[in-house]
């Protein structure tokens, strides 16, 4: 039996960041992980591998559509799927080995195996029971199921199976118009698959700004993706050579069928807490199966904490990382804190979509007076030169005080551009503060400044 100041259960973004930070702050720290590698879903079967495939297929798209216009002549590349998967696996390997190195560097013990909490202050891993002054549940999430859809990770796959298909499908049906479905759908669309997205709601990317969602859908349609909105999937039928997706249109209850080689189920994720023994321990869960916590990440059981996807809030790796960092500081006697109102969301398609703070819909619902500053990437010199002029930056500011309330970007490098606005909002900046800050030329970031100018007297290049 070993004794620790804190044991993190789960070696994903929340768990490994929290464990490293706790060790840096002088706490004797261990992290339990049942996978053969650290990094959790994100590094192994999520964020990192999907971004590798997104990057590879974007390069293919550039070669097919833009190289000749730039004077880059010659035969266009053909995708070698096995080599592309090997590239993806190498990206995973480098990242997970990096986390293992950081554990050794910071003297974090990796307890290999699956954890259970038999009593407060005790964590069982295999046959061994370890003592801990604090236990942090950071077990993440798993793909949500859908009635009538049987996943086999071959013909009907989750995001995990979509990262390692045996071949590029001729026809791919994606169930769900959220982040995961659109990212993976765009990968296969660029590889030549006929991609159809079936979404229950009447719009894509729910929770995002509606104008961004409409623009994004138009752009993806230009890239070859098709969309069936307002459709309730009734079931998936797996045959010898194909699958059939049965759905009903909500507007008239009419029944329809789609044929596909592969079906990607991307209807969201749910907390993964199986086997921990939370019910016997007395840890309270929400109606959605999440671990209920307070502002200090404490559960209903003293000494047991929870962070990341296992708890309420956005299921994002960086949210889990921030919470891991904060809970470690709290356990070390510091004032760890996460501003959950300013956690950005990003969709890593091409172009990217990024958002932070309020949308026009939430501001209208709250009855708040606001103004909009918007700037199209068509007016940005760098974007036009790089064949990346689709999309815009939208900044929402308080009508009276000019304080930035939210921002939404669809366009090149949106996931990087959004952070300038995140920092500004964290410090309570006004749109004028951004507008009066010099931005290097030519950069995509000038579009952010122009949108801020549009909240005042007007953009220059619009």
KAZIZI-V549361 format. One record per pair of residues at least 4 apart in sequence whose C-alpha atoms are under 6 Angstrom apart, sorted by sequence separation. I is the first residue (numbers start at 1). J is the second residue. D is the distance in whole Angstrom. If there is no record, write none. Layout:
i=(I	I)
j=(J	J)
d=(D	D)
This chain:
i=(11	12	13	14	15	23	39	41	42	46	51	61	62	63	68	103	124	152	153	157	177	181	182	189	212	221	239	249	285	286	293	294	307	323	330	348	384	398	425	454	10	11	22	41	42	43	67	68	103	117	124	151	176	188	220	221	238	248	249	278	285	293	299	329	330	347	363	383	384	397	398	409	424	453	454	23	117	123	151	189	237	248	285	286	293	299	309	330	347	383	397	453	8	116	123	237	248	285	292	298	329	346	397	439	116	122	153	236	247	284	297	346	396	397	115	122	204	236	247	297	345	396	450	115	121	246	326	345	396	114	121	235	246	326	344	378	396	113	121	234	245	308	344	377	395	233	234	245	394	233	244	342	377	394	435	232	244	342	377	434	232	243	284	307	376	393	231	243	283	375	392	435	231	242	243	283	375	392	435	230	231	242	271	291	374	391	230	290	291	374	391	290	373	390	431	5	7	9	10	11	171	173	176	177	290	373	5	6	7	8	9	10	170	171	172	173	174	175	176	372	4	7	169	173	372	4	371	371	403	404	11	12	177	178	202	370	403	404	11	12	177	202	370	371	402	11	201	370	402	195	196	197	198	199	200	369	196	200	199	200	52	271	49	271	358	44	358	357	356	356	355	355	354	354	353	39	353	38	352	352	351	354	382	351	353	354	382	352	346	375	374	30	32	34	373	29	30	31	32	33	34	373	30	31	32	33	34	373	373	379	372	379	181	149	148	149	172	171	174	171	172	173	174	175	176	172	175	176	169	156	158	155	156	157	158	156	45	15	144	144	6	143	144	3	5	6	8	142	1	2	3	4	5	6	7	8	9	10	142	1	3	6	9	10	141	141	142	141	140	54	209	117	116	117	116	183	136	141	179	134	135	136	137	138	140	134	135	136	140	14	13	17	21	14	18	22	14	17	18	13	14	18)
j=(15	16	17	18	19	27	43	45	46	50	55	65	66	67	72	107	128	156	157	161	181	185	186	193	216	225	243	253	289	290	297	298	311	327	334	352	388	402	429	458	15	16	27	46	47	48	72	73	108	122	129	156	181	193	225	226	243	253	254	283	290	298	304	334	335	352	368	388	389	402	403	414	429	458	459	29	123	129	157	195	243	254	291	292	299	305	315	336	353	389	403	459	15	123	130	244	255	292	299	305	336	353	404	446	124	130	161	244	255	292	305	354	404	405	124	131	213	245	256	306	354	405	459	125	131	256	336	355	406	125	132	246	257	337	355	389	407	125	133	246	257	320	356	389	407	246	247	258	407	247	258	356	391	408	449	247	259	357	392	449	248	259	300	323	392	409	248	260	300	392	409	452	249	260	261	301	393	410	453	249	250	261	290	310	393	410	250	310	311	394	411	311	394	411	452	27	29	31	32	33	193	195	198	199	312	395	28	29	30	31	32	33	193	194	195	196	197	198	199	395	28	31	193	197	396	29	396	397	429	430	38	39	204	205	229	397	430	431	39	40	205	230	398	399	430	40	230	399	431	225	226	227	228	229	230	399	227	231	231	232	88	309	88	310	405	92	406	406	406	407	407	408	408	409	409	96	410	96	410	411	411	414	442	412	414	415	443	414	415	451	451	108	110	112	451	108	109	110	111	112	113	452	110	111	112	113	114	454	455	461	455	462	266	235	235	236	260	260	263	261	262	263	264	265	266	263	266	267	261	262	264	262	263	264	265	264	160	138	268	269	132	269	270	130	132	133	135	269	129	130	131	132	133	134	135	136	137	138	270	130	132	135	138	139	270	271	272	272	272	187	359	276	276	277	277	349	304	309	347	303	304	305	306	307	309	304	305	306	310	308	317	321	325	320	324	328	321	324	325	321	324	328)
d=(5	6	6	6	6	5	5	5	4	6	6	6	5	5	5	6	6	6	4	5	6	6	6	5	6	5	6	5	5	5	5	6	6	6	5	5	6	5	6	4	5	5	5	5	5	5	5	5	5	6	4	5	6	5	6	6	4	5	6	5	5	5	6	5	6	6	5	5	5	5	5	6	5	5	5	6	5	6	6	6	6	5	5	6	5	5	5	5	5	5	5	5	6	6	5	5	4	5	6	4	5	6	4	6	5	6	5	6	6	6	5	4	6	5	6	5	6	5	5	6	6	6	5	5	6	6	4	5	5	6	5	5	5	5	6	5	6	6	6	5	6	4	5	5	4	6	5	5	6	4	6	6	6	5	5	5	5	6	5	6	5	6	6	6	4	5	6	5	5	5	6	5	4	6	6	6	5	6	5	6	6	5	6	6	6	5	6	5	5	4	5	5	6	6	5	6	6	6	6	5	5	6	6	5	6	5	5	5	5	5	5	5	5	5	5	5	5	5	5	6	5	6	6	6	5	6	6	5	6	5	5	4	5	5	5	6	4	6	6	4	6	5	4	5	5	6	5	4	6	5	5	5	5	5	5	6	6	5	6	5	5	6	5	5	6	6	5	4	6	6	6	4	6	5	6	6	4	6	6	5	5	5	5	5	6	5	6	5	6	5	5	5	6	6	5	5	4	5	5	5	4	6	6	6	6	6	5	4	4	6	6	6	5	5	4	5	6	5	6	5	5	5	5	5	5	6	6	5	6	6	6	5	5	5	5	6	5	5	6	5	5	4	5	6	5	6	6	5	6	5	5	5	5	5	5	5	5	5	6	5	6	6	5	5	5	4	6	5	6	6	5	6	4	6	6	5	6	6	6	5	5	5	4	5	5	6	6	5	5	6	6	6	6	4	4	5	4	6	5	5	5	6)
